[in-house]
Amino acid sequence: MRRKRIIVTSVLVAVIGVAAPLSLAFYLSSVRAEQGEQERLRLLAGYALERAHRSIASAGLALRSADALDLAPCSEAHILQLRRITITTRSIDDIGYVENGLLKCTSTGIEEARIAVTPAGFTLANGMGIDFNLRPVVSGGKRMVGLSHRAYKVLIDPVRFSDVIVDSDIQMAVAIGKQGVLDTLHHPDPAVVQALLAGQPAADGHIHATLYRDGLTAVMIEPRSKLNDRLRREQLLLLPLGLLMAAFIVGIVIWLSRRRLSLRGELETAVERREFFVHYQPIIALDTGVCVGAEALIRWRRPDGSMIRPDLFIPVAEESDLILPITDQVIACVIADMRAALLADRELHIAINLCASDIETGRVLDVLERALAGTGIEAQQVWLEATERGFINVEAARATIEKARARGHAVAIDDFGTGYSSLSSLQNLPLDALKIDKSFVDTIGTDAATSSVTPHIIDMARTLNMLIVAEGIETRQQADYLLERKVEFGQGWLFAKALPALDFLAFYASRRLPSPT
């Protein structure tokens, strides 16, 4: 179930990991394309406003020039000057003189008809009046914009406010205020223009930009379909980045999934969930048959009930330093399982295996001291065992062993003869016990080439005043051989397999007294 859950979760995360950056790339492409197009429209709007400002400024200059004339109104000289101003000012089409609300003359001459001129409908910030929708006879009824100052009024062709080269599908309007549209280009919808001038959203299907500057406003509108080319360019830029990000995320998911599905990954989860427990291998006094203690052996049961062999996961745990928290959990299990029995029988001891790192650093001693505090369990009831790998650094190992023995723990070398220890190394270490590896016990009574090693190991331990524990005793012949050579303790299937806590306690209760001879 755990494996299936990891696979399903990984697939879902991978799908999200692909969809998210690609969706983000598409979204950012759309946003960047629209922002880029709006920026282009604002740039065009700026050109339009600049053109409109120039036209108004030029017309205003023409009006002030006319107002400065010191000539009799509508005299021949006056009309000549008005004609000269009109010709030299490209932004205006005509200029007229107004008196008492009537047009008296223009740059073309005396006005014989009685033409009333109404006051301007809008006043600019510079004090000049402006009319947005004049249709004078002189223009043939064409709409003109009027700009007035004191007694003079000029006519301006609205096209001069929108004289900007833009694509045929871009619509434009230049206005003063929210209502005064000076001119439009390419026939924009008046309702859309008014909405944009009022700061309201435009109709869907269009992109727009509104730019305000010095009293004038330019509105630019274009179909959203114009985005396609720019959108494709943005996608060509951003989609590869999205694909790279998606590939990176999928790679991370695959790496994490493999790690979680690997033995190391499962070990990490097992440590977090405290899936480890302890079985106890009884240690028997060979001369009396009494159970004097047990070796705590780590076991791992997955949530699905399957068991993982220690020889599979312990090397992985040692390589990844997960063995340290696993050892801490073993200590906690031993105290929880065996506290009552240890308090009831002070001769009973439990041996805990240590990794090479713990022997080298001594870290586990403080962990053990804190765990034992307040339990009533005595330090001498907890033996510490380490394989020969833990004694490679002799100086560091000696410091840890001396510290452990000073606190009351006995220290044994486990699986002796299978590692790197030499007699000189053992002579320099204050060890209490030596455990003969099962591979040597198996040769007892056989013609194996290593059958002669066992008595040498026993003699060496005797020379160093160490207790001896023989591992893996499976036959009576092996037990008798070891007993004959005064080996104190043994463990193996001849006596009992490694047992769950309750089964060990029952076995221990049955072997507290010496066996009848």
C-alpha positions, 0 to 999 in steps of 0.5 A: 500500500505504501509503495502504491501510495508513493507511486500514485502521489508521485504521478499526481505531483509529476502531472501537476509539475508539468501542467503548472509551469506550462500553464504559467508559461501560457498565462505569462505569454498572454499577459506579456503579449497584451501588456506589450501591445498596450504599451505599443498603443500607448506609444501611438497615443503619445504620438497622437497627443503630441500632434494634437498639442502642436496643432492647438499650440500653433492655433493659439499662437495664430490667435495671439498674433492676430490679437496683437495686430494694431490695425483697424478691424476688417480693414484691407491691411487687417484682412491681409494680415489675417490672410498671412497668419492663415497661410503661415499657420499649417494647423488652421484653415481660416481665421475670423474677427468677431464683433458683438457676436457677429462674424465681421471678416475672415482671412478671405475678406469682409463677411457680407452675410450676418453670421452669428458666432456663439460663445465657445462651449468649452474653455481650455486651461490657457483661457482659450475657448473651443467648439467641437462641432462647428459646421461653417458655410465656408467648409461646405458643412464639414465638421470643424473645430473652433478655437477662439481668443478674445475677438478672434476665432480660428477653424481647424480641420479635425484631421489635424488632431489625429494625423498619425500613421497607424495600422488600418485596424487600429481605431483612435480618438483624441479628446478634451475632457470626457465629452469633447472628442476632437477627432477620430480615426478609422471610425471607432464605436462612439459608445466604446470611446465614451466608456473609455474616456469615462474610465469604464471597461471597454467591450470584450474582444478589444485591446485598448490604451488610454493616455492623458497628457496636459488636458488631452486624452488619446484612446487607442482601440484594436481587435484582440486578434492583433495579439496573435503574432505577439503571443506566438513570439512570447510563447516561443520565448516562455514555453521552452522555459516552462518545459525546462521547469517542467522537466526539472520538476519531473526529474526531482519527483522521479529522484524523490520517488526512487529515494522513497521507494529505495530501501534507504527511503523506506528506512527514513520513513520507518525511523520517522514512524518508529517501525522498529522493534526488538527480539531477544536472543537468550544468553545461556551460562553453559555450565548451569543452563541458566539464562543470564541475559539476552542480546537485543536484535533489531527487527523491522516490520513494514506497515503491510506486515512484511519483515525486512531482514537485518542483514539487508537494512542494517548496512544501508542504515550504517552507510546513511547514519540512520543507524544512529536513530535506530540504535536510539529506538532499540534502547527505548524498546529494551527499556520498555520491554525489559524494565520490570525483569531487570528490576526484579533480577539484578543479575540479568543483563541485555546486550545492545549492539552499537555501530562503529560511529557510536564507538568512535564518538561515544554519542550513544553513552549520553543517549543511554544515560538519559534513557536509563535515568529514573528507570531504576535499571542499573548501568551494569545490566546493559552491556554494549557490543560492537563489531571490529569495525568500531575499533579501527580507530583504537584511540577513539574506541579506547576513550569510549570504552573507558567512559562506558565502563566508568559508568558501569557498562560492560563492553564486548567485541562482537563477531571476533575474527571476521574483521580487522582486529589484531591481538595488539589492538585487543591488548590496548582496549579495556574490553570485558568480553569477546564473542566468538562468531558463528562461522568459527563455532560451526567448524567445531567437530569438523575438518574445516581449515578454520576448525583450529582457530576457535581454540586459539580465540579462546586462549587469546581471550583467556590471556586478556582476562575476557569473558567469552560468549559463543554465538550460533551454537546449534548442536550439543556437540558444539556446546560440550566442546565449548563447555569443556574449554570453559567458555562461560556463555553461549547463544544459539538455536540449541537453546532458543531462537531470537524471541519477541519480548513476551516469549523471551520473558517466558523463556527466561522465567523457565531458565532462571534455575540451573538445569538438572545434571 
